[in-house]
């Protein structure tokens, strides 16, 4: 039995590696295409150099192709502009708009590394890199560099809703110094270490974590949510 399981695992690895980048992207897109809209409850933790907010309950709404709304009971929802909607849906609206470069497998995780280069010379996206769990057809991590809003990174953990490509947990991080505040406004943030950082200091990572639960998929989302 052990020999059978080992052989099966090795076979799955060979099959996953045999897939081209285009096939992997199509597999991911096929999951995302099953979701026309969703609503979900969750908890959001925000850790940004110029904003310290408590963990809050949120209601998240999404509707194709790129409408996303996060309603926070605490009244603070910091999601930087250009964040690719935090769920990669916008990146896969038109995968044909990218040239794909296969960098092989990550040595530590075994995830397939694929770079996406936009064909549009004036695209706001300069480069995206995705780390794909090829056997599951899921993106585990991504990094997207934009012209106007710096670089954004996503880490995804999946569970109940993996068949739809919807994560149970998303960690969204970015360089907070690249986020432009209104002129004349600076904030101090105490990270708990006893040392304060300022928005004019060295680059500091901003971090937003959302723990999703209770997805309602393809049940419809009213227009009023996005107004």
FITOR-279859 format. One record per residue: residue in three letters; x, y, z of N, C-alpha, C in turn. Coordinates in pm, whole numbers, plus 32768, in hexadecimal, padded with zeros to 4 digits. Atoms other than C-alpha are relative to their C-alpha. Layout:
residues N
AlaXYZXYZXYZ;...
//
This chain:
residues 227
Unk80537F8880008000800080008057807E8000;Unk7FA67F8C7FFB811C80F08056804080197F79;Unk7FC37FF2808481C280A87F087F9E803A7F9C;Unk80687FCD805A807980ED7E567FED80978014;Unk80137F727FE3804B823C7F06807680527FCF;Unk7F897FB9802E81B1829F7EB77FFE800E7F69;Unk80057FFC8091818782457D4A7F9580627FCF;Unk806C7FA68026803E83037D39802980918013;Unk7FD17F777FE580D984397DD58063802D7F96;Unk7F9E7FDE806781FB84307CE07FBD80157F79;Unk80477FF2807F810C84017BBD7FB980857FF8;Unk80467F807FFD803E85307C27806180737FEC;Unk7F9A7F988012817B85FE7C3B802B800B7F6F;Unk7FD98000808D81DD85957AD97F93803E7FAB;Unk80717FCA804C808085E57A547FF780978011;Unk80097F717FE5807E87397AFF806E804B7FB6;Unk7F917FBF804381D6878F7A737FEE80007F6A;Unk8013800C8090816B871D79187FA3806C7FCA;Unk805A7F97802C8063882D790C804E807C7FD8;Unk7FC27F84802A80C68961784B7FCB80738055;Unk80357F8D7FB880A18ABA78EA7F7580277FD1;Unk80837FDF80377F7C8AF978017F947FA38035;Unk806180617FCB7ECF89BB78787FE2801A8092;Unk80157FE27F727F038A1779E47FA9807C8012;Unk80507F867FF77E778B7479B07F6F7FE57FD9;Unk8089802480277D488AE378FB7FBA7FB4806F;Unk803A804C7F917D1189F37A1E7FD4805C8071;Unk80237FA07F977D168B137B177F8780537FD5;Unk806C7FAB80337C338BE97A3E7F7C7FB57FFF;Unk807C804F80047B378ACC7A1D7FBC7FFD8088;Unk80397FF97F787B098AD17B987FC3808A8018;Unk80317F797FE97AE98C4A7BA97F8580207FAD;Unk80717FE5805879F48C4B7A867F7D7FC78036;Unk807A80387FC579008B7F7B567FBB8063805D;Unk80357F9E7FA078CE8CAC7C387FDD80817FB7;Unk802C7F82803A77FE8DC67BA97FF7806E8069;Unk80097FA17F9177CB8E6A7CFA80057FB38083;Unk8007803D7F7C77EA8E257E6C7FF6806B806B;Unk7FF67FB17F8677BA8EB57FC3803B7FA5806A;Unk7FC180517F98787D8E4480F280128054807D;Unk7FDF7FBF7F8278A48E99825E808F7FDA8024;Unk7F77801E7FDA79F88EA682FB8034805F806A;Unk7FBB7FA77FA27AEF8F4E83E38079803C7FB9;Unk7F927FBC80407BEE904E8373805C803E8067;Unk7F997FC67FAA7D3190AD841E8058805B7FAA;Unk7FB47F9D804C7DE091E983A3807B802B804E;Unk7F827FD77FC17F4C923783EF804C80567F9B;Unk7FC57FA1805D7FC1936F83398047806B8050;Unk7FAD7FA37FB580CC946983A07FB5807C802E;Unk80477F867FDC7FD9959083A07F727FE58031;Unk8087801F7FD47EA494D8841980017F838057;Unk800C80747FA97E6F93F485437F6B7FEC801D;Unk808F801A7FF37D14935C85387FEA7F7B8046;Unk801C807E7FBC7C76924E860F7FCF7F967F9F;Unk803A806C80507C1590FA85887F6980187FF7;Unk808D7FDD80147ABD912D84F47FB97F987FAC;Unk80548053805579A2906684607FE6804B7F7E;Unk80187FC28082797790A882ED7F9D7FAD7FAF;Unk8053804180637881905781DC803E80207F79;Unk7FBB7FEE80807923902280897FA17FDA7F8F;Unk8056801880747867903B7F40805580087F81;Unk7FB98000808078EA8FE57DE67F9D7FE27F91;Unk804F801C8078784D8FEF7C8D805880147F86;Unk7FB17FF7807B78ED8FAE7B3C7FDE80807FB4;Unk7F788035800C79B790337A9E80608031806D;Unk7F9A7FC77FA67A6091117BA27FC580558070;Unk803D7FB37F94796C91977CA480187FBB8086;Unk7FE480347F7B79DB91667E0D7FDD806B8067;Unk80237FA47F95794F92057F4880147FBB8085;Unk7FEA80347F7979C191CF80AE7FC0805F8062;Unk80457FAF7F9C78D7924F81BD80317FD68089;Unk7FC080197F80797C926C83107FAC803A8071;Unk80527FD17F9178B6928484538045806F8050;Unk7FB57F9B7FB779CB936084E4800F80827FB0;Unk7FFC7F88805079B2945683C6808480197FBB;Unk7F7E7FEE803F7B1C9428834F801C7F887FA6;Unk7FDD806A805E7B68935F8216806F80347FA6;Unk7F8F7FCE804D7CC493AB8197802B7F977F9B;Unk7FD58056806D7CF8930280468039805B7F95;Unk7FC57FA380607DF093BF7F697FCC7FED7F73;Unk802C8003808B7D8294197E0B80647FB07FAD;Unk7FA8804D80577E0A932B7D0480267F7A8039;Unk7FD9807B7FBB7E0C91F97DE77FD07F817FBC;Unk802D8074804E7D8291107CD97F8E7FB78045;Unk807780367FBE7C4990DD7DAC801C7F958067;Unk7FD8805C7F977D0990037E9D7FE07F6E7FE5;Unk8020808C80197C8D8EC47DF880287FD47F72;Unk7FC7802280827D3D8EC87CA37F9A7FF57F90;Unk8065800E80687BF38EC97BE8801C805C7F8A;Unk7FE57FA1806B7C568FFF7B2280757FD47FAB;Unk7F8B802E80497DA38F677AC17FDB7F977F99;Unk8025806E80597CED8E457A1C7F85801E7FAC;Unk806C7FDC805A7BE08F08796480277FDC7F71;Unk7FD0801B80887CB28EE87829808F7FCC8005;Unk7F7880367FF97DDC8DFE7858804880047F7A;Unk7FC17FF880847E188E1676E0804C80837FF0;Unk7FBA7F8080067E958F767725808B7FFB803B;Unk7F7C800F7FC27FD28EEB77C480547F9A7FB5;Unk7FA18068802681068E34774F802B7FB9807F;Unk7FE2804F7F8981558D197840808D7FC97FF9;Unk7F7780327FF682B18CBA78B480087F9B8072;Unk7FF9806D7F9D82E68B6E7968808A7FFF8041;Unk7F8180027FB683F28B7B7A7880157F7F804D;Unk7FF080807FBC83C68A147AEC7FC18000808A;Unk803C80117F7C837989A77C4F80548041806E;Unk7FBE7FCC7F8983C98A557D96803C7F8C804F;Unk7FB9806F7FBF84C9897F7E4F7FC37FDB8088;Unk8034801B7F7A842689A17FA57F737FC77FFE;Unk808E80257FFD82B5897D7F527FD77FA37F8F;Unk8026804E807482B388D07E017F9C80487FA7;Unk80607FB6805081C789DC7D7E8040802E7F7E;Unk7FD27FD5808581E68A387C0F800480997FFE;Unk7FF17F70800682668B9A7BD57FED802D7F6F;Unk80207FCF808681D28C517AAA7FFE80998004;Unk80057F6E800E82128DB97A447FA080257F8F;Unk805E7FCF806381058E787986802C808C7FD5;Unk7FD17F81803881808F9178A37F92803B7FA8;Unk806C7FC5804F8070907C7820802C80207F71;Unk7FE27FDF808A806390A176A87FE180927FE0;Unk80237F7480137FCB91FB76C5807080588037;Unk7F8D7FB17FD180F192F076D67FDA806F8062;Unk802A7F977FA2802293EC779D7FB17FC88075;Unk8047803E7F907F8F92F47893803880328085;Unk7FD27FD67F7C7F9D936479FE80517F918043;Unk7FB580717FCB801B92077A5480827FF17FB2;Unk7F7D8011803F819091E77A0D80257F6C7FF9;Unk7FDB808D7FF781C1907F7A7D7FB27FBE8071;Unk803E80517F9781098F727B3F80477F7A8008;Unk7FC680847FEB819D8E377BD57FA07FB18056;Unk805B80547FB280BE8D1C7C4C80457F7D8023;Unk7FCD80807FCE81168BE77D177F8A7FA08005;Unk807580558016802D8ACF7CAF80137F76803C;Unk800A808B7FD37FD489917D677FC37FB57F8A;Unk802E8039807E7FBE88D37C1F7F9F7F8D8013;Unk805780737FEA7F1D87987CAB7F72802C8026;Unk80837FCF7FD57E0288637D487FC680697FA2;Unk802F7F98805A7DEB89697C367FDF8081804A;Unk801A7F8A7FAD7E068A857D35807D80578009;Unk7F937FA37FE87EDB8BBB7D5C8015800C8097;Unk7FE17FF77F727F888BB87EAD803C80878025;Unk7FC17F817FE4804A8CFB7E8F800F804D7F7D;Unk7FEB7FB08077806D8E1C7D9D804280848024;Unk7FC37F7D7FF1812C8F5E7D6D7FE4804E7F80;Unk80217FAE807480B990777C86803E808A800F;Unk7FC27F7C8001818291AD7C317FB580597F9E;Unk804A7FA2805380C392DA7BAB8051807F7FEB;Unk7FB97F84801E813594247B157FE2806C8068;Unk802B7F907FAD807195037C017FF87FE08095;Unk801E80217F74803C94427D46805F7F9B803E;Unk7F9E80577FC28176937C7D8C7FE47F6C7FEA;Unk800B80918009818292067DC87FA47FCB806E;Unk805E803E7FA4806D913A7E6A80187F6A8003;Unk7FED80907FF180918FDA7EF27F867FC28042;Unk8070804B7FC87F848EDA7F40802E7F76802B;Unk7FEF808C7FD67F908D9680057F747FC9801C;Unk8085803B7FF47E618CB17FF480047F778042;Unk801380857FC57DF48B8D80CD7F727FD37FDF;Unk8082803280307CD58AB080587FC97F94805A;Unk804380677FB27BD789CB80F67F7F7FD87FBC;Unk8084802B802C7A62899B80C37FE080297F71;Unk802B7FC980807A468A717F89806E7FFA7F95;Unk7F8F800B805D7B828A047ED37FD27FDE7F72;Unk802F802680857AB889737DB27FD580787FAE;Unk80227F8580457A4F8AD77D5D807780607FF7;Unk7F8C7FA97FFE7BAC8B647D8A7FF580708065;Unk80167F9B7F997B338C297EB9804B7FDA807F;Unk7FAB801C7F8C7C218C447FDF7FB580108083;Unk80327FEE7F777BCD8C1A814F804D806F8046;Unk7FAD7F997FC47CE88D0781A5805580437F95;Unk7FAD7FB3805C7D938E1B80E0805680608050;Unk7FA47F9E7FC67EC68EDD814E803080597F8F;Unk7FE07F9E80667EF8901880828069805F8039;Unk7F967FAA7FCD803F90D780AF8035805A7F91;Unk7FD27F9C805E80D89207800B8062805C8048;Unk7FA37F9F7FC781E29311803F7FB2807D8022;Unk80557F907FD781299418810A803B80867FDB;Unk7FC37F8180248226952480AD7FDD80277F71;Unk80257FE2808981B995067F427F6F802D7FF5;Unk80897FCE80018055955A7FA580038094801E;Unk7FF77F6F7FF5802C96D17F737F9280388058;Unk805D7FBC7FA87F88978780947FE7808E7FCF;Unk80147F7380217EEC98DF806B807280548038;Unk7F927FAB7FD67FEE99F680897FEB8034808E;Unk80087FC87F7A803F9A6381E97FCF7FA0806A;Unk803680607F9F7FB99926828D80667F938019;Unk7FAB80707FD880989834834C7FC47FC0807B;Unk803580497F8F8047972D844F80717FB58044;Unk7FA780597FB781039673855D7FB77F7E8018;Unk803A80827FE580CB9502858980597FB48061;Unk7FB7804F7F9E8133943A86B97FE37F6D7FE6;Unk8015808C8024816892CF865280087FA28077;Unk7FFC80547F8A817D925487B9808C7FE2802F;Unk7F75801C7FDA82F7924287C1803B806D8057;Unk7FCE7F917FB18316938A887A804480697FAB;Unk7FC47FA1805C83A8943587467F9680317F9F;Unk805F7FC7805E82E19521866E804080177F79;Unk7FD47FE3808782FB953D84F97FAC80717FCA;Unk804D7F95803E828E966384257FF77FE57F6C;Unk801580158090820E967482C48070803A7FAC;Unk7F8F7FC8804A834B97318264807F7FB08019;Unk7F8B80517FE18437962382E4801C7F9B7F93;Unk7FDD8067806084BA94E9823D7F827FB67FD3;Unk8075804A803283CC941781667FD27F988064;Unk803A805D7FA182E3934F82407F8C7FB87FBE;Unk806B804D803C81FA923981D97F7B801B8046;Unk80887FFE7FCE8088927582027FC57F767FEE;Unk8035808980027FB9913F82407F6C80028024;Unk808E80117FE67E4790EF822B7FE07F6C7FF8;Unk8027808D7FFE7DC38F97828E7F687FF68006;Unk808F801A7FFB7C648F1F82447FEA7F6A800C;Unk8027808B7FE97BDA8DD982CD7F6E7FF37FD7;Unk8087800A80377AA98D7C81FE7FB37F8C803F;Unk8059806E7FD6797F8CAA826A7F7880167FC0;Unk808C7FF7802B78208C5F81F77FEF80467F7A;Unk80147FCC8087783F8CA780837F737FE27FCF;Unk807B8016804C76FB8CD27FC2802380177F6E;Unk7FCA7FFA8088775B8C827E5C7F907FFF7F99;Unk805F7FF4806F76938CEB7D297F6F800C802E;Unk80877FE37FCC75688D597DFA7FD1808B7FD6;Unk80217F79802C75718EB67D64802B80688068;Unk7FDD7F8F7FAB75ED90027DEF7FBB807C7FC6;Unk804B7F8D8035750E91387DD0805B80757FD7;Unk7FB47F8C802F758892707D19801F8061806F;Unk7FF27F9D7F94755A933D7E5580807FEA8052;Unk7F88801F7FB17684928D7EF98078804E7FCB;Unk7F897FC5803D7779932B7E027FF380977FE9;Unk80117F70801176EF948F7E098046804E806E;
//
